[in-house]
Amino acid sequence: MGRALIIEDDEDVARMLAALVAREGHRVAICGTLAEARRSLAASPPDLMLLDVHLPDGSGFELLEAAHATAQDIEVVLITGQASLETSIRALRLGAADYLVKPVQPEHLRHLMSRLTRPSRLRAEVAELTETWRETGRFGALIGRSEPMQSVYLQIARVAGSAVTVFIQGESGTGKELVARAVHDLGRRREQPFLAVNCGALSPHLIESEIFGHERGAFTGAERQHRGFFERAHGGTLFLDEVTEMPAELQVKLLRVLESGTFMRVGSTELRQTDVRIIAATNRDPHAAMRAGVLREDLLYRLNVFPIMLPPLRERGGDVELLALHFAQQMRVQEGLIRRFTPEALRKLAAYHWPGNVRQLRNAVQRAWVMSVDGWMSDEWLPPNAAESGADAVAAAAAGAGGIDSLPAPLLPEAGPAEPGRPGWISVPVGTSLAEIERQAIVATYLHCDRHKERAAAVLGISLKTLYNRLKAYSV
């Protein structure tokens, strides 16, 4: 049982809040002015403070500033007539746990109280993670010691304990979902669901139903009621990845949810309440998307309360080797075999510019693992030099040596039969169709990996689903 202090000048609202808080097992005191609240705080600091922003003798922010300046171990929840970006940002900076919008919904308050955590506990957890990072280079599921990543960790630690919306920006493969998960796991909603939805991967015809749900018979094929992401994530966190790919008409509905906390299922006229923390992400420049008409301006400003910029892997220095060793260790645990990088392989990893970022690095390590010889992962199966990658390497080799005949193996298929003693190679005649070359490469790689589909997909650089579809088409 804790002690709660309600600072609210509207007597009816104060009594209602007191009854709801007492129902959760807390002892409750009520103050109607800042002066009364200051006296009560000096006499006996509470565990929880529900604080109205507008009071007869001043602003509730004055008390919040005082509690923040003295590092008092009090959970503070603001009560406001209208939630604005300015209110959210100011509350975040001053350490508020959350805010309630009048009229206060009893269910919302109950869920909020169920996840409150003392600020001292949150600070202790962040301190423990920071110590772990210094020793191991790991911050939760994130890995890296570089200065850009240190800045990311600091921002995660700062924003996680609040309720504000986070907008993560970074290239594909930089780990945006891992950052979203870290914010959730360090926050007050950690015991509640964390759901991720890729707005670009859902069908434009089904995305509204997936996010908001639908009623039975709402459209052809809707044979039963469906709960969308907002309902299933209630009380927790909803991660909207690639939010700039969301259809414009759906952006309007998302904005309404962010502003009012209410939505309707497709085919329904009943308003439903939702209590979720939104974390959005994009691999595009959001302001450029706004200027292009892809992202609504009002939605951008609603999402962009606390932006976190993720650095590309090429700007993270020594993190490349740290990550590569981590992925190799994962393979070691998974396969039960010890395999190490040669010095040449580590140098090549460090020199490459990684346009696909951490995701590409992971795939490259898995490929080198599969193709390793005598327990060593050499540079043979790693990407080309830093100045060249993929098609660029082909073009550079052709231009620099006088044409396609001078391209180095294995960028071109060999003419004639495969040479004995060269396992892991295939041979196709010049003039073979691309479809046939692809078929032979996929099948040969699959067999070389002992029919292990995940390994083969990693070596080929394609998704597991694509590999399944190709093998089914080839009747393998």
C-alpha positions, 0 to 999 in steps of 0.5 A: 500500500502506498500514499497518493497525493491528488492536487486538483482544484475541481472537487468533483474530479478530485473525489472521483480520482481519490475513489479510483486510487483508493480502490487500487489500495492506496491511501489518498490525500487531496489538495486544491492549491499549490500552497496546500500541496507544498505543505503536504509534500514537506510534511510527508512526500507521497509515492504517487502524485496526480497533479493538475496542470492548471491550479488557482495559484499557479501551474502544476509544472512548478511542483513538477520542476521542484520535484525534478530539481530535488530528485524526489522519488515520486511518481508524477502523473499530470492531469490536463484538459488537453494533451499538446506536444508542448505539454508532453515534451515539458513533462518528459524533461521534468520526469513525469511518468505519464499524463491523463486527459480530462475527462479521466477514463477510469480504465485508463487510470487503472492501467496507468497505476498498474505499470507505475515504477518508482523513478529510483528503480528505473534509474537503477536499471539504467545504471546497471545497463550502462555498467554492462555496456561499458564491460561488454559493449551491449546495451540490452539487445543493442551492441556497440561502443562507438560514440554515435551508439553511446548517444543512442543509448543515452536517448533511450535511457532518457525517454524510456521511463516517460510516455511520449511518442518516439520517432526512430529514423535510420537506414534499413538494417540499422536496428530500429526495431531493437531500439523500439524494443529497448525503449519498451523494456526499460519503460513502465509498460514492460510487462504489457505487450510489445507489438510490431507492425510493418506498414509497408508489408501489409496489403493496402486493402487490409492494413486498416483492418489489421491495425484497427480490427473489424466486425464480422461482415464488415467486408467480403471475407470478414467471417468473424470479428477481428481485434487489431493491433491497437486492441491487442497492444492495449496497455503496452507499446505499438511499434509502427515500422515504415510509417511513411508507407501508410496510406494517406486515408489511414494516416488521418485515423492514426492521427485521431487515435494519437489525439483522442485515444479512441478508434473504431473497428472497420464496420463498427460505429462504436468508439473504443478506448486504447492505451498504447505507447506509439513508437514509429520508425522510417528509413526515409527522410520524414520531412522529404516524405512530408514535402512529397505528400507521402506523410501528413504534416500534422501526423509528422509533428504528432509522431516526432515528439522525441526523435532518435537518429540511428547511425549507419554501420559505416559511421560506427568504427570498431562496432563492425568487428564487435558485431561480427564476433557477436554473430559468429558467437550466435552461430557457435551456440546454434551449431555447436562448432567453434569457427574463427575469423582470419586476420584478413577477414577482420580487416576486410570486414572493417574496410567494407562500407556496409550499405545494408548495415547490421542486417547485411553484416549478419548475413555476411557472417552467416555465409562466411560461417557456412563456407568456412574451411578447417574452422577458419572464416576467411575473406574469400566469402565476404563482400568486396572492397570498401569501394565496391559492392555487388553490381558496382564491383562488376562494373568496376572490374569490367571498366578497369580491365577492358571488358567483361572477358576480364571479370574475376571468378566467381563473378562470371560463371565458368565456361566448360566443365567444373574443375575437379577438386573445386568444391562449392563451384558450379559451371554453366555454359555461356548463353545459359538463361538467367532463370536457369543460372539462378536455379542451378545456383540455388539448388547447388547452394542448398545441397552444399548446405546439407539441405539446411534452408536457413543456412542456404538462404543466408548464403544466397542473401535471400529470405527464407520464404523466397528460398521455400518458394524457389525450391517448391518451384524446382520440385527439390 
